[in-house]
Amino acid sequence: MSIIFSKKRFFRKAVGALFCLASGSLMTSAIGQTVYGFGTPVSEEELSHFVSPLPDGRGLPVGSGTALEGGKVYQQNCLACHGVNLEGGIGDALIGGRDTLTNSDPEKPPLKTVESYWPYATTLFDYVYRSMPFTEPGSLSYDDVYAVSAYILYKGDIIDEDEVISDENLATIEMPNRDGFIRIEK
């Protein structure tokens, strides 16, 4: 019995010691921030690649592109997943589906695309920049992202083919479903 008791007691002390060691790396700094004791500080260079544009365009990086330029970017980076006509395949359809979100006909289910669902063009830029192409997210330049966004918007009949989109005008583009969402004020 005493051997079992000793093992249990040893086990409890060992678990307690491990807990103390683990929690020892969690401290509070002098200014009240939690310091976890692992990881590395983020450099200004690393932060410069972080983009988080708002619907009104704040946070968009400097750059521009046209649908013509974007067609080339799309061919090289997007076509394999999203199809020749942006109809989808391995990846989602990017255009089409306008006015299908309120459709109750089971033969024509809602199709959520950039054209039919997304309320802001800045969301398109943000999504493409952060997560595309699927095999190499974040590899496109800002100009490439503006260009492929212009291409998608052009193919969705949202902008003209020769329209230049940039950090200065992307937020002004009226998306077809901009008013399809309900804003809840707190």
N, C-alpha and C positions, 0 to 999 in steps of 0.2 A: 504493500500500500504506500509506503513512504517513497518508493521509487517513482510510482505514478504521480504522486503529489509533487515530487520534485520536478518531474518532467513538465507537468502542467504549470507549475510556478515558473520554471525556466521559460516555457513558451510564452506565458503572459509577460514576463519581463522583456523578452526578446521583441515581442510585438510592440510593447510600449516604447522600447528604445528606438525601434525603426520608425514609429510614429513621431517621436521627438526629433529624430534626424530629418525626416521628411518635412515636418512642419517648421523646422529651423530654417529651411530655405525660403520660407514664406515670411517675409518681414514687411513692416511698414516703414516707408522712408520718412524723412523729416517733414516733407510737404504733404503727407497723408496718402501717397500712392502706394499700392501694393507692389512689392518687388518679389518676383517669383524665384529668382536665383538661377534661371536658365535662359537660353536664347542669347541673341546678340542685338545690340542697338542698331536701328535702321539708319542708314546713311542718307544724306540729302540726295545723292545720286539715285539710290534705290527708290526713295519717295517720289522722285521726279517722274517715274513711270506710272505712278498711281493716279488714275483719272476717275472722277466721279461726277459727271455732269448732271446738273439739275434740269428740270423741264424748261426753265427760263433761259438756259444756256450757260449759266454760271458754272465754271469748272471745265468747260470745253477747252481742249488744247488748240493752239494755233495750227491751222491747216486748211486745206480745201481740196475739192475733187469734183469731177463731172461724171455723168453716166457713161460717157464714152470711155474714160479712163477706168471707171469701175467695172465695165464689161470685161476688160482684160484681167483685172484682179479677180473677178468672179470666175472666169474661165480657169484660172490657175489654182484657185484656192477653195472654191465653193461648189462648183458644178458637180463634182463626184457625189456629194451628199444631197444637195438641194435640187438637182436636175437641170436640164438644159433650159427649161422655161420657168425656173424657180417654182416648179410644181411639187417639189419634194421627192423623196425616195428614201434613202437611209435617214436623211435629215427631214425636218419639217418643211412643208410648203411655206414659201415666203410671201406669195401674193395670192389674190383670189379671196373668195369667201365673204366679200362685202355684203352686208345686210343678212348674213346667215346666223348671227348670234342670237337673234330673237325668234328664229324660225322653229316652229314646233313640229314640222313635217319630218317623220323618222327617215324618209327617203333622202332628205337633204339635211344631214346633221350640221351643226355649227362648225365652221372652219376658222380657227384662230390663226391669223397670219399677221404680218406687219401691216398689211393693208386693211384688214378687217377688225383688228383688235387693239393694236398698240396705240395709246393716246398721244404720245409725244415722239417726234423724230429724234430727240436726244437719247431716248431709250434705245433706239436702233444703234446709234453710234456706240453707246456704252456697252451694249451686249456684244456687238461684233468685236469691239476692241478687247474686251475682257476674255471672251471665250471662243473666238474663231481665229483661224480654222480649227476644227475639232482636234486635229492631230498635232497642232502647234499653237495653242492659244497665246495671244499677246505678241505674235510675231509680225503682225502687219504694222506698217508705219501709220502715223496719224493721217497723212494724205491718202494712203491706200484705204483706210477705214472711211474717210469722207467720200472717196470715190465709189467704193462698193455700196455704201449707204445711198448715194445718189443713184446708182444703177438700180437698186431695189426699189427706191421711191419712184423712179421713172417707169420701171416695169409695172408698178402698181398704179400707174396713172395719177400720181400725186404731184410730181414735178415734170417740167419739160426736159427733153433730152439734153439740151444745151445749157441748162441751168447749172451754175456753179454753186455748190453748197460749201459752207465753211463755218468756222467758229462764230462768225458774225451773223449768219442768217439761219442756221439749222433750227434753232428754237422757234423761228417764226413760221415754219412750215406747218400748215394746218393738216393734221392727220384726219382721215375719214371718220374715225371713231373717237375723236377728242372729247365729244360731249356724251359718250356712251357710259361714262362712269359717274357715280354719285360721290360727291365730296362730303365728307362728314367732318364738321367743325367740332373741336373739343372745347 
